[in-house]
């Protein structure tokens, strides 16, 4: 009995000693990537479900949605006043939704590495990070506290985010100690690439324009518009060929003018817009007179439409712009390799698997 008492006493003392000794020290994690053998898509998750954790730093669904919302707000402010703003921001948010998880892992790995190196953000990068935040605040018309709350932060948390942004920039500066500037050979190769692309693009566009003219000829001879559109149209997300539009629905000026001026039943010539080569047929039109505008009614046009994609020509940038582009590409490659190496030092866990979108898509199709 005495031996048992002594053993328990020593065990408790050891636990207390080691517990106190380790308090405040960084936790040690077994590095590696661990993916649970399950598939739990976003639509099946609760707000508290963990998408990924990096050394116990958790990205829950609620945090993921909050970060995505913050990105949407930032994009709206950065592109304020741009034409077709809502569609552009939606596209950027859709792209971000796919990359956000990997970016979270990268950022956690960077902060872990900065802590291991006992790195502090440089004064230059603190200023850069603060200037970026100030620019967004000015665009929002809000003060620091209000802007932080708009993004879902407390004042303290937002200040910490700015500090972390500066720290990540500082670590990036540490990585690029070698000269990664563009060489003359790389500059000449990039110019040749632009010239070759534009040459191929021009040749392709000539074929597309010839195809558009041929389709117009067939339509004017009585061919079925919907059938030809089903075979040739490249309009993204197009469900119905024939739709009703108001003037504000058609943001391309040349297309809008044709839609509201061509005779009923006529087929347009191919109309070149930013989207590509458009062909429309006017089915019906309801013009609202100036006297009736106050009633809230709007002029509408019912038309069939199809789109043929054109390649976009890119004028060759200046030498300085090309050098900056090449240097940035080389830096991104080096930094990506570095990120991979520091990620290997972290414990990355996906407790709900990694099939977040595909399963949801299958369910929606059912």
ROFIPA-446245 format. One record per residue (C-alpha): residue in one letter; chain; x, y, z. Coordinates in steps of 0.05 Angstrom, whole numbers. Last residue first. Example, Ala and Ser with C-alpha at 12.3 -4.5 7.8 and 13.67 -1.06 7.14 Angstrom:
<sites>
   type   mol       px       py       pz
      S     A      273      -21      143
      A     A      246      -90      156
</sites>
This chain:
<sites>
   type   mol       px       py       pz
      X     A     -591      287    -1174
      X     A     -549      341    -1207
      X     A     -545      379    -1141
      X     A     -521      317    -1104
      X     A     -466      305    -1156
      X     A     -444      378    -1150
      X     A     -441      373    -1075
      X     A     -397      312    -1081
      X     A     -350      349    -1127
      X     A     -344      410    -1082
      X     A     -314      391    -1014
      X     A     -278      327    -1031
      X     A     -218      340     -985
      X     A     -233      294     -926
      X     A     -272      316     -865
      X     A     -215      315     -815
      X     A     -166      348     -864
      X     A     -103      354     -823
      X     A      -38      391     -838
      X     A       19      380     -789
      X     A       73      429     -810
      X     A      146      422     -830
      X     A      128      399     -901
      X     A       91      465     -909
      X     A      158      499     -901
      X     A      186      463     -962
      X     A      124      473    -1005
      X     A      124      547     -989
      X     A      197      552    -1011
      X     A      182      519    -1078
      X     A      124      566    -1087
      X     A      169      625    -1070
      X     A      219      605    -1123
      X     A      165      599    -1176
      X     A      131      664    -1155
      X     A      198      700    -1157
      X     A      212      675    -1227
      X     A      143      698    -1251
      X     A      152      766    -1217
      X     A      219      775    -1251
      X     A      189      758    -1319
      X     A      131      807    -1308
      X     A      176      863    -1285
      X     A      222      853    -1345
      X     A      162      852    -1391
      X     A      136      918    -1362
      X     A      205      950    -1369
      X     A      212      925    -1441
      X     A      143      954    -1459
      X     A       83      908    -1465
      X     A       66      871    -1530
      X     A       -5      886    -1550
      X     A      -52      829    -1530
      X     A     -104      803    -1579
      X     A     -164      768    -1549
      X     A     -188      706    -1586
      X     A     -260      710    -1609
      X     A     -316      668    -1581
      X     A     -379      658    -1623
      X     A     -443      679    -1588
      X     A     -515      665    -1603
      X     A     -578      705    -1593
      X     A     -653      701    -1602
      X     A     -691      764    -1585
      X     A     -748      792    -1544
      X     A     -738      867    -1533
      X     A     -762      908    -1475
      X     A     -776      981    -1460
      X     A     -787      992    -1386
      X     A     -849     1004    -1344
      X     A     -842     1044    -1280
      X     A     -904     1086    -1292
      X     A     -859     1147    -1296
      X     A     -833     1123    -1364
      X     A     -902     1126    -1395
      X     A     -897     1196    -1426
      X     A     -828     1178    -1456
      X     A     -859     1121    -1495
      X     A     -845     1049    -1477
      X     A     -822     1007    -1535
      X     A     -843      934    -1533
      X     A     -803      892    -1582
      X     A     -812      824    -1614
      X     A     -770      769    -1645
      X     A     -707      806    -1664
      X     A     -652      758    -1686
      X     A     -583      764    -1657
      X     A     -512      745    -1676
      X     A     -455      763    -1629
      X     A     -380      756    -1641
      X     A     -340      757    -1576
      X     A     -353      779    -1505
      X     A     -317      846    -1512
      X     A     -363      860    -1572
      X     A     -363      846    -1646
      X     A     -432      845    -1678
      X     A     -443      793    -1734
      X     A     -495      823    -1781
      X     A     -563      823    -1749
      X     A     -622      778    -1766
      X     A     -689      812    -1779
      X     A     -757      790    -1753
      X     A     -775      857    -1723
      X     A     -733      912    -1754
      X     A     -665      929    -1722
      X     A     -664      990    -1674
      X     A     -671      965    -1602
      X     A     -629      902    -1607
      X     A     -577      936    -1653
      X     A     -566      993    -1603
      X     A     -560      944    -1545
      X     A     -509      901    -1582
      X     A     -466      961    -1600
      X     A     -470      987    -1528
      X     A     -452      921    -1493
      X     A     -488      926    -1425
      X     A     -552      891    -1449
      X     A     -596      881    -1387
      X     A     -601      957    -1378
      X     A     -640      963    -1443
      X     A     -690      911    -1420
      X     A     -685      839    -1445
      X     A     -731      781    -1463
      X     A     -700      714    -1480
      X     A     -694      666    -1539
      X     A     -634      618    -1540
      X     A     -651      590    -1471
      X     A     -601      557    -1425
      X     A     -537      597    -1438
      X     A     -488      588    -1381
      X     A     -429      613    -1423
      X     A     -448      634    -1495
      X     A     -409      589    -1542
      X     A     -463      582    -1595
      X     A     -449      533    -1652
      X     A     -494      472    -1651
      X     A     -548      495    -1603
      X     A     -546      563    -1636
      X     A     -557      532    -1704
      X     A     -618      494    -1679
      X     A     -646      555    -1642
      X     A     -639      599    -1704
      X     A     -674      551    -1752
      X     A     -649      565    -1823
      X     A     -692      612    -1865
      X     A     -645      642    -1917
      X     A     -629      699    -1870
      X     A     -607      647    -1819
      X     A     -561      612    -1869
      X     A     -528      678    -1889
      X     A     -519      697    -1816
      X     A     -486      630    -1802
      X     A     -438      640    -1860
      X     A     -419      710    -1836
      X     A     -405      682    -1767
      X     A     -362      626    -1795
      X     A     -321      677    -1834
      X     A     -313      718    -1770
      X     A     -290      655    -1733
      X     A     -240      638    -1787
      X     A     -211      709    -1786
      X     A     -208      704    -1710
      X     A     -165      642    -1714
      X     A     -114      676    -1759
      X     A     -112      736    -1713
      X     A     -102      692    -1652
      X     A      -45      654    -1684
      X     A       -8      719    -1701
      X     A      -24      748    -1632
      X     A        5      686    -1597
      X     A       68      685    -1640
      X     A       82      759    -1628
      X     A       70      753    -1553
      X     A      116      692    -1549
      X     A      170      726    -1590
      X     A      170      784    -1541
      X     A      176      735    -1483
      X     A      236      701    -1516
      X     A      270      768    -1526
      X     A      262      786    -1453
      X     A      286      718    -1429
      X     A      349      726    -1472
      X     A      360      796    -1444
      X     A      357      768    -1373
      X     A      301      783    -1325
      X     A      318      797    -1252
      X     A      320      740    -1202
      X     A      383      763    -1164
      X     A      388      720    -1101
      X     A      364      742    -1032
      X     A      291      730    -1049
      X     A      270      687     -990
      X     A      282      742     -938
      X     A      237      789     -978
      X     A      181      737     -976
      X     A      190      732     -900
      X     A      180      808     -896
      X     A      117      805     -939
      X     A       88      752     -893
      X     A      105      794     -832
      X     A       71      856     -862
      X     A        7      816     -875
      X     A       12      789     -804
      X     A       15      860     -776
      X     A      -45      881     -818
      X     A      -83      819     -791
      X     A      -63      837     -719
      X     A      -92      907     -728
      X     A     -156      875     -754
      X     A     -159      829     -693
      X     A     -149      887     -645
      X     A     -204      929     -678
      X     A     -251      870     -678
      X     A     -259      836     -745
      X     A     -318      817     -789
      X     A     -298      857     -850
      X     A     -350      911     -836
      X     A     -328      910     -763
      X     A     -257      927     -784
      X     A     -283      983     -828
      X     A     -324     1012     -771
      X     A     -264     1010     -724
      X     A     -215     1040     -774
      X     A     -260     1096     -800
      X     A     -307     1086     -859
      X     A     -313     1117     -928
      X     A     -307     1048     -960
      X     A     -256     1072    -1012
      X     A     -217     1108     -957
      X     A     -216     1045     -915
      X     A     -191     1004     -974
      X     A     -134     1052     -986
      X     A     -117     1054     -911
      X     A     -112      977     -910
      X     A      -63      978     -968
      X     A      -24     1035     -936
      X     A      -19      996     -871
      X     A        9      935     -906
      X     A       60      977     -943
      X     A       81     1015     -880
      X     A       90      951     -841
      X     A      129      925     -900
      X     A      179      983     -898
      X     A      185      979     -822
      X     A      204      906     -827
      X     A      159      852     -797
      X     A      194      813     -742
      X     A      226      744     -751
      X     A      241      696     -694
      X     A      261      646     -748
      X     A      214      594     -719
      X     A      160      647     -712
      X     A      168      667     -785
      X     A      164      594     -804
      X     A       98      586     -766
      X     A       71      650     -798
      X     A       90      624     -867
      X     A       58      555     -854
      X     A       -6      588     -832
      X     A       -7      630     -895
      X     A        5      570     -940
      X     A      -51      530     -906
      X     A      -99      588     -913
      X     A      -80      597     -986
      X     A      -94      524     -998
      X     A     -163      532     -968
      X     A     -178      597    -1005
      X     A     -162      571    -1075
      X     A     -230      544    -1095
      X     A     -273      598    -1062
      X     A     -225      649    -1091
      X     A     -245      631    -1163
      X     A     -319      639    -1147
      X     A     -304      704    -1110
      X     A     -266      732    -1170
      X     A     -324      714    -1217
      X     A     -375      745    -1170
      X     A     -332      809    -1166
      X     A     -331      814    -1242
      X     A     -406      802    -1248
      X     A     -423      855    -1196
      X     A     -375      907    -1225
      X     A     -401      906    -1297
      X     A     -365      971    -1309
      X     A     -314      990    -1256
      X     A     -335     1044    -1208
      X     A     -307     1008    -1147
      X     A     -257      955    -1167
      X     A     -216      957    -1103
      X     A     -278      967    -1060
      X     A     -317      910    -1090
      X     A     -255      865    -1087
      X     A     -245      881    -1013
      X     A     -318      866     -996
      X     A     -316      800    -1034
      X     A     -250      781     -999
      X     A     -281      794     -932
      X     A     -340      751     -950
      X     A     -293      694     -969
      X     A     -256      702     -903
      X     A     -322      698     -865
      X     A     -346      638     -904
      X     A     -280      601     -889
      X     A     -285      621     -815
      X     A     -355      593     -810
      X     A     -334      529     -846
      X     A     -278      521     -796
      X     A     -205      535     -812
      X     A     -168      512     -751
      X     A      -98      529     -726
      X     A      -81      461     -693
      X     A      -13      457     -727
      X     A      -49      471     -792
      X     A     -123      452     -790
      X     A     -169      440     -848
      X     A     -243      441     -863
      X     A     -265      438     -790
      X     A     -339      435     -776
      X     A     -364      491     -731
      X     A     -411      522     -783
      X     A     -443      455     -797
      X     A     -422      414     -858
      X     A     -467      377     -907
      X     A     -468      432     -960
      X     A     -393      438     -954
      X     A     -379      367     -976
      X     A     -362      311     -927
      X     A     -322      257     -961
      X     A     -290      207     -913
      X     A     -222      174     -906
      X     A     -193      230     -865
      X     A     -134      266     -897
      X     A      -69      273     -858
      X     A      -11      314     -885
      X     A       55      310     -848
      X     A       94      339     -790
      X     A       86      312     -719
      X     A       70      373     -678
      X     A      110      406     -623
      X     A       74      459     -583
      X     A      111      524     -571
      X     A      132      536     -499
      X     A       86      576     -453
      X     A       74      520     -405
      X     A      123      463     -418
      X     A      158      466     -351
      X     A       93      473     -313
      X     A       64      410     -344
      X     A      130      374     -336
      X     A      132      388     -261
      X     A       58      375     -249
      X     A       60      309     -286
      X     A      123      289     -249
      X     A       92      307     -182
      X     A       30      267     -198
      X     A       72      206     -216
      X     A      115      213     -154
      X     A       54      215     -109
      X     A       22      156     -146
      X     A       85      114     -138
      X     A       93      132      -64
      X     A       21      113      -49
      X     A       28       47      -86
      X     A       92       31      -49
      X     A       58       47       18
      X     A        0        0        0
</sites>
